[in-house]
Amino acid sequence: MSRSSISAAQAEAALAEAELLFDEDQIRTALQKMAAEISAQLAASDPLLISVLNGGLIPAGQLLPLLDFPLQCDVLHATRYRGETSGGELQWLLYPQQNLRGRTVLIVDDILDEGHTLKAILEYCQQQGVKQVQSAVLLEKKHQRRCAGVAADYVALSVDDRYVVGYGMDYHGYLRNVKGIYALDETAL
């Protein structure tokens, strides 16, 4: 993988001009509500939670302590962005290490945008013989470009069609760690 096409100072400047959409308290409340929904549906199913790297790392890390039932965890890394602001061909960098056959699987990611990555991950899980696969995303973008038939089973927050960063979502590989969700100024992109 190559180094980011922008500097840390440029990322910081973009964040300085960004609009706060959701603060930490709003995100925490939304994740608590989503965790209650997941618990009601999956607590008795011995689920395997799979975080999609890199973006799903922070939402999954915040969600896990809120799920008060036995579960196992794994990760996968499938990406279309590779540090850029628009997606290309899907590249699988890491497959889950756990056997998925016969399991209830919950995929956790940062954002559902057009849905190409989620669609491919769900298809992969089905090919591995899962009993059931569901998905949970921190943020869902509202627009008409979604892949046909792709939807998240659990959504914490929704946002208009804007470029967002923070809580796992990045700008050229930066700003994933921002405490809150921000919309970048479109003219800066």
N, C-alpha and C positions, 0 to 999 in steps of 0.2 A: 504494500500500500504506500502511496506517496504522501508526502507532507501536505498539509492544508495549503490551499491557494491564497489564503489570507493570513494576516498576522494576528496575534493575540490582541494587539492594540486596535486593529480594525474591527475585530469582534466586539471588543469593549465599547468602541465608538458606536457600533450598530445597536448595541443594547442600550446605550445612553439615550438613543432616539426612539426606543421601542415603547409601546403602550402595554401597561400591565393589564392582562385580561382576568387572571385568577391568582389570588395571593395564596400563601401557604395554608391559611385556615380554610379557605374555600376548597382547596385541593384535598386537604385532610378530611373534611366533611364529606366530599364526594366519594373519596376512597372508602370511607367507613360505610356509606350507604351501599356501594358496590360490593364490599366484602360481605355485608349482611345478605345480599341477594345471592352471591356465590355460595355462601354457607348454607342457605336454605335449599339450594339446588344440589350441591355437590358434597356436602359433609359426609354422607354415608357411602360415598362411591370410591373411597381410597384413591383420590385423584393424583395425577402427576402434573405439577405446574411447570410449564416450560416458558422461561423468559427469553424473548427475542433480543439478542444483543445487537447493537449497543444500547439502543433507545429504550428497550423494555427493562433495563437493569434497575433504574431508579423507581419506576412505578411498581415493579415486582417487589423490590426491597421495601417499599412503603406498605404494600398490600399484604405481604406474607405475615407479619405479626398480627394483622387484623383477622386472619383466618384461624379460628380457634378449634381446629380439628386435625387429625393426622393426615399428612400429605407428604409426597416426595417432590423434589425439585430437580430440574435439569435446565440446560440452556441450549439454544441453537443460534447460529448466526447466518442469516440470509439477508442480503442487502441489495438494493438497487441504486443506492446513493453514493457509497464509498467516499463520503466527505464532501460531496457536491450538493447543490441546492435543487437539482432535478434528477429524476430517476432514469436509469438505463436498464440494461438486461440484468435479470436477477442472478446473483452469484451466491452460491452456498459456500460459506467459509467453515462452518462447524455444524455437524449433525448432532442430535441428542444422543447421549451415551446410554440412556435407559432403553430397555426393550419396550416398545409401545403396544405390542400385540395384546389385545384384550383389555387395555387400560382405558380409563376415563382420563382424558387429557384436557388441560386448560392452558391455552396459549395466552401469554400476557405480553402486550406491546405498548409502546408509548402513544402511537397515533394510528388511526385509520383514515387514510387520505383516499387515494384511488382504489386501493385494495389489492393491487397486484401481488405484493409480498404475502399478505395474509392468505389470499387465494392459494398461492403455491404451497404455503406451509400447511394449510388445511388439507390440500390434496396429498401432500407427502404423508401426513398423519393417517389419512384414510388408506393409502397404499401400504402402510406398515401394519394395518389390521387393528386399529384402535376400536374399542367398544363404542366410544363416544368422544367427540372432540368439540370443545367450545372455545370461544375467544373472549378476552377481556382487554379493553383499551382504556387508557387514561383519557384520551381525547379523540373525538370524532369530528372531522371536518364536514360541514354541510355544503354540498355542491352536487352537480349532476354528472360528474365524471367517474363515478364509482363503477367498478367492474360489475357486470350483471350477476346478481345472486350473492354478492359478498356483503355481509353485515356482521357486526360484532354482537355477541350474545349479551355482553355486559359493557356498558359505556358509563364512565364516571362523569365526563363533561363533554359538551358540544361547543363548537366554535364556527364562526363564519369562515369562508375560504380565504384565509390569510396565512402568511408564513409565520409560524410560531416556534418559539424556543423555550428551553427550560424544562426541568423535570424529565430529562431524557432526550428531548428534542434538540437538535443541534443546528448550527450555522457553520458550515465548512468544518465540522468536527468540534467546534467550540460551543460553549454556553449550555451544554447538557446539564451542568451542575447548578444552574441558576435557580434560586429559591422562588419559584413562581412561574407562571406561564405568560410569556410576552409575545405580542405581535410586532414583528419588525416593520419598519417603515419600508413600504414597497419600493419607493424611489431609491433606497439605499441598496437594493438587491441588484 
